[in-house]
Amino acid sequence: MIDIGRALKAAISTGKVEFGVDQTEKAVKAGKAQLVIVSRNCPSSTLTAGDLGVKVHVYEGNNMELGALCGKPFSVSALAVIDKGTSNILTL
């Protein structure tokens, strides 16, 4: 079992991650997203439907907890991993 917090921090600092529902949806549509992570209370029916053609991981916490896990001072309902960097996040 990987540590999602550690994997996320590594992806954010060494790779490329888009935050927010709109940015995440754009990244998926553009075919750039390798992995999508949504909070338990993500408001986007598009991202939570699961037929995006990209792996979707539902984070057990809410958007405030996901934001804190990412080290952001705001809530994060969804994020797209564009480039995993040195993280092992794609094994989620």
HELIX and SHEET records of a PDB file:
HELIX    1   1 ILE A    4  THR A   14  1                                  11    
HELIX    2   2 VAL A   21  LYS A   29  1                                   9    
HELIX    3   3 SER A   45  THR A   48  1                                   4    
HELIX    4   4 ASN A   63  LEU A   69  1                                   7    
HELIX    5   5 ILE A   89  THR A   91  5                                   3    
SHEET    1   A 4 LYS A  16  PHE A  19  0                                        
SHEET    2   A 4 ALA A  78  ASP A  83 -1                                        
SHEET    3   A 4 LEU A  35  SER A  39 -1                                        
SHEET    4   A 4 LYS A  55  TYR A  59  1                                        
END                                                                             
